[in-house]
Amino acid sequence: MPSQQLPNTIEDLLNSFSHTDATSDQVTKQLLPILRQLPSTFFTQWIGDHRDPLDSLNVTRNSLVYAYILDARCRVDRPEVPRLLSRIFEFLDKFDQQQMQHAPEKLLAIAQDLSKLATQFGNNIITFKPLANTIIKFAPSRNHLTNLHQFFLKECLLSKFYTQALPILEQDITEIEHQLMGINYLDHLLYHYYGGMVYIGLKNYDRALYFFRLVISAPAVVTSAVQLEAYKKYVLVSLYLYGKIIPLPKYTSGVVIRAVKNYCQPYQDFAAAFESLNVKRVRNELQKCTDIFKKDKNLGLARQSLEAIFRQKIQQLTQTYLTLSLADIADAVGLEGPNASSIAEDYILRMIETREIFATISHSHQNGMVSFQDNPDRYNTSLTITKIEEHIAQAASVNQRVIKTDHLVACSKEYLSKQHLALSGGMPGGLGLADEADFLGSGNYEPFIDEGRFFG
Amino acid sequence: MSINLEDGIAANAKRKRTLEVCVEPPNNLDLDTYIANYKGHTKVDRLLFIAKRCPALQIEAYKLALQEIQTSTLDHNKYIAAATKLNEALSSQGRPLFQIDSAWVDSTQKRAKSSVERLEAELKNYKNNLIKESIRMGHNELGDHHYNCGSLTNALKCYSRTRDYCTTAKHIIEMCLNVIKVSIELGNYSHVHSYVIKAESTPDIPSVVQAKLKVAAALANLDSNKYKVAARLFLETGFDLSNNYSEVISPNDVAVYGGLCALASFDRAELKSKVIDNAEFKQFLELEPHIRELIHGFYHSKYALVLDILEKWKNDYFLDLHLHNHLETLYDNIRKKALIQYFSPFLTVDLNKMAQSFCTEVPKLERELAKLITENQIQARIDSHNKILCAKQQDQRSGIFQKSLKMGEEYEKNTSAMLLRMNLLKANLVVNKDSK
C-alpha cells in the first residue's frame, strides 16, 4: 500500500512535502516510512537540469531527507570528498534534533561516513570537534547516552586523540532513552569500556576504574566479552591505584562474577601476588602471565602496576618513618641491584612531583637522607573553598537528578499499579489495614482506588 | 611489608615446629612437685608430653607415667606403648632396660574384658526393666570403665547416652562434666563449649562445679586462640576449684594461663580492675608468685623485669600440655603490649634507650616498631636518622577536610552509577543473548 505512494523521482519527493511544514510530527511520520523503502540509488539522482537537490533543501527544516541523500552519496564508489565534507559539516552544524531522533541510525551512518571520508582525505583531526558537537546537540541532555557516543570514542582511541574525547567523557551518563537514541546494551558497554581506555591513555586511572566498573556491573543475564575485557583492565588499574582489587558493587550480576572467575584467572592470580606486596612473587607471576597479558594487550598496564607496588610501599613508609636513608628505603621497598638507592631516589622524586608524597631529599649525608613530611595543605586557603564549592555544586546536580528520577518513579504506571496491588491485596474486602489507612488519610480511600484504576 | 609477611610465616612455622621441638632442661620445673598437682589421665598425659619433648626429663617422666598408669588405670595399651618408648630411651643411653610387668598387663586385659561384659549385661537387664535411674547408672558405669581403659570415644558415647535418662539437675551436671572431661582429653573443644553452656543453664550449680565449668570454657577458648575471652574466664574462676579438678587442671595452671592471657590481651585499665584488684584471682596468684610479679612488673612498667621473667619461664611453659602451642603468640602479644605501653606517655622516645629497656638492638626494635605502626597500634613515626620515635601529630581539621572531600566524590560516583543502572533497567538494556 505505501509502495503505491512511492515517488518516482527525487523531484517528486521534494515536491510532495515541500508545501507542508516539514518539522511537524505528522510529516516525519509519513515521510520516514517512504524514505526507508527507497533504494539508495534513488537518493543519488540529480534534479532534471543538473541541479543539486541538496541546494533546494533547507538543512534544518528537511534534515531527514538531507541525511538520506548525504549518506547515499557518501556510499557511491568515488565520492567527491572535499565537497561532501563541507556538506556534512554543514549538516552536522544545522540538523534538526527532533527530526533526527526518528532516525538515529542515519545520523550514526553520516558520522561514520564523515570519518571514512576524512581518512581518505588524510586528515581525520577535523572530524572530532564537529562530532563532539553533534553528540552534544543530538542528546536531550549532557547525561544522555546516544548511539554516537561509542563510535566517537572508538575514533578518538584509534587515532590517539584522547583529549578530544574529554568534553564528552566528563559528563557522567545517567539517562537512557533507547527508543530516541537507537541504542542497545552494547552501546552502553562499549562507550564505558572505550572511555576507560581513553582515561588510561590520559593517565586518569581513577576515572578509568569508575568506567570499567560501570561496564562490569551493568545488568546482565549473560556475560558479554566486553565485560570480561573490562574486568581484566579493572583488575590492573585497581592494583595500580590501590594495590588490591576494589570489590565490585553488590549489584553486579552473578553471571558476570562467575564468568570472571572462569576466564580471568591469571589476572586474579596476579592480583593475589600483588596483594602480598612481595616484589619477588609479583615479578614471578608477571613472568608467568606475560603471554596472556600480551595477548590481551594489557602487558603495558601490568608493567605499570608493577611500578605502582614500589610507590605504594614508599607511601607506606611515609606513614612509618620521619627520616630514612635512601639505601634503607630501597631495602624496605624491595629494590635490588647495585644502583637500588638511585632507583629509589628516582621514584621518590617522581612521587614528590606528583604530590603523592611530601618529602625532601638531602645529600649532605653519605647515602642521602629522605625526610618525609605531612601534606602541607592545611585546607585554610581560598583554594579549598573554591574546591569545596565546586564539589557541593556537583553533588547538588546529582541530587537534582535523583529527585527527578524519584519523581518519575512515583508517577510511573508500574509503581502506582504496584501500590494499588499492595493496598488491595492486603484487604480483599476493601477494608484498609491500620497503617495504610494512615498513609491515605482517614476516609480518603475511594478516590485513591479510582486513581489507581486510571493509571492501571 | 615483606618483613611482616615473613615474620608471620615464621611464627606459623614455629608453632608447628613446637609440636616436635626438643626443649632444653627447664629452669624451674621440678617434675615431682609439678606432677603431684594432677591425678588421673591428665597426669599421665602431661608426663608423656614432657617425656616426648624434653630429653633431659624423659626417663624420669616415663617411669612416673608408667607407675601412674599401673596404679590408677586399666589402660594396658598405653602402658605398653610408654614402656616401649622408655626402653628405647634407655637403650640409646646404654642403660639396663625396664622390665615390663606382663603379669599386670595380662590380668588387666582379662579384668577389663570381663568388666565390660558384666557391665553390658547389667545394662541390658536395666533396660529391660525400664528403670530410668538404673539405666543411667549403667551407662555411667560403663562409661567410667571405658574411660579407665583409655577408650575415650566409647566413654564419650556412654556418657552422652545418659542424657536421655537424666531426671534431676544434678544428673545433668554430672553428665556434662563427664562429657567435658573426656572431650578435653580428646581435644574436641567445640563439644566442651556446648556442654559448658548446657551445664550452666541448669539451676543451682554448686560453686565448685561453676569453677570447673569456667575453667573448661576457658581452656576451650584458649584452644581457639580467643585469648581475651579465655583470660576473662580464667579470672572469673572461683578459688573453690583448688585441687578438686586435678584430673584436668591445677590451680597453678589457672594462675599461669590466666595471667599470660590477661597480659597478652588486656589493656592497662583492665589489667588493674580485673587482675590486680581481683581478690579471688589473687589466691591463685599466690601459688605462682612469679606470675604475680610479672603482672605487677608489667603494670608498673618494669619491662626489663617482665621480659626477664618471661624468658626464664619460657621453657617450662613449652612443656605444658595446653599452653605450648600458644606460647609464641602470647609472648609476642605481651611484647607488643609492652612496647605500646612504653611509648604511650611520650611525644618522643630515644630508640637507644628504648632498646636498652627491652634488651634488644636498635635495628631490631625499629623493625618491630615499624610493624606496630603499620598495624596502626602506635600512632608514631620513626626518625631513622636520629633514632628517635616521634608521636604523630594528628591534624583533625585537615583529616576531616580530606575525608569529606573523598566521601563527596564517592557519593557522586555511586549515585551516578545507580541512576545509570536504574535507567538501563528501565529501558531494558540488559546484556542478553538475543537483544542485539
Chai-1 contact restraints between the chains, C-beta under 6 A:
chainA,res_idxA,chainB,res_idxB,connection_type,confidence,min_distance_angstrom,max_distance_angstrom,comment,restraint_id
A,D172,B,S416,contact,1.0,0.0,6.0,A-B,restraint_1
A,I173,B,L420,contact,1.0,0.0,6.0,A-B,restraint_2
A,T174,B,S416,contact,1.0,0.0,6.0,A-B,restraint_3
A,T174,B,L419,contact,1.0,0.0,6.0,A-B,restraint_4
A,T174,B,L420,contact,1.0,0.0,6.0,A-B,restraint_5
A,E175,B,N423,contact,1.0,0.0,6.0,A-B,restraint_6
A,I176,B,N423,contact,1.0,0.0,6.0,A-B,restraint_7
A,I176,B,L424,contact,1.0,0.0,6.0,A-B,restraint_8
A,I176,B,A427,contact,1.0,0.0,6.0,A-B,restraint_9
A,H178,B,A427,contact,1.0,0.0,6.0,A-B,restraint_10
A,H178,B,L429,contact,1.0,0.0,6.0,A-B,restraint_11
A,Y185,B,L429,contact,1.0,0.0,6.0,A-B,restraint_12
A,Y185,B,V431,contact,1.0,0.0,6.0,A-B,restraint_13
A,H188,B,L429,contact,1.0,0.0,6.0,A-B,restraint_14
A,Y210,B,K413,contact,1.0,0.0,6.0,A-B,restraint_15
A,L214,B,A417,contact,1.0,0.0,6.0,A-B,restraint_16
A,P219,B,L424,contact,1.0,0.0,6.0,A-B,restraint_17
A,P219,B,L425,contact,1.0,0.0,6.0,A-B,restraint_18
A,P219,B,V430,contact,1.0,0.0,6.0,A-B,restraint_19
A,A220,B,V431,contact,1.0,0.0,6.0,A-B,restraint_20
A,V221,B,V430,contact,1.0,0.0,6.0,A-B,restraint_21
A,V221,B,N432,contact,1.0,0.0,6.0,A-B,restraint_22
A,V222,B,K433,contact,1.0,0.0,6.0,A-B,restraint_23
A,S224,B,V431,contact,1.0,0.0,6.0,A-B,restraint_24
A,L277,B,M1,contact,1.0,0.0,6.0,A-B,restraint_25
A,N278,B,S2,contact,1.0,0.0,6.0,A-B,restraint_26
A,T320,B,A370,contact,1.0,0.0,6.0,A-B,restraint_27
A,T320,B,I373,contact,1.0,0.0,6.0,A-B,restraint_28
A,Y321,B,R381,contact,1.0,0.0,6.0,A-B,restraint_29
A,Y321,B,I382,contact,1.0,0.0,6.0,A-B,restraint_30
A,Y321,B,S384,contact,1.0,0.0,6.0,A-B,restraint_31
A,L322,B,R381,contact,1.0,0.0,6.0,A-B,restraint_32
A,L322,B,D383,contact,1.0,0.0,6.0,A-B,restraint_33
A,L322,B,C390,contact,1.0,0.0,6.0,A-B,restraint_34
A,T323,B,D383,contact,1.0,0.0,6.0,A-B,restraint_35
A,T323,B,S384,contact,1.0,0.0,6.0,A-B,restraint_36
A,T323,B,H385,contact,1.0,0.0,6.0,A-B,restraint_37
A,L324,B,S384,contact,1.0,0.0,6.0,A-B,restraint_38
A,M369,B,H385,contact,1.0,0.0,6.0,A-B,restraint_39
A,Y379,B,S398,contact,1.0,0.0,6.0,A-B,restraint_40
A,Y379,B,F401,contact,1.0,0.0,6.0,A-B,restraint_41
A,H391,B,G408,contact,1.0,0.0,6.0,A-B,restraint_42
A,Q394,B,E412,contact,1.0,0.0,6.0,A-B,restraint_43
A,A395,B,G408,contact,1.0,0.0,6.0,A-B,restraint_44
A,A395,B,E412,contact,1.0,0.0,6.0,A-B,restraint_45
A,V398,B,E412,contact,1.0,0.0,6.0,A-B,restraint_46
A,V398,B,T415,contact,1.0,0.0,6.0,A-B,restraint_47
A,R401,B,L419,contact,1.0,0.0,6.0,A-B,restraint_48
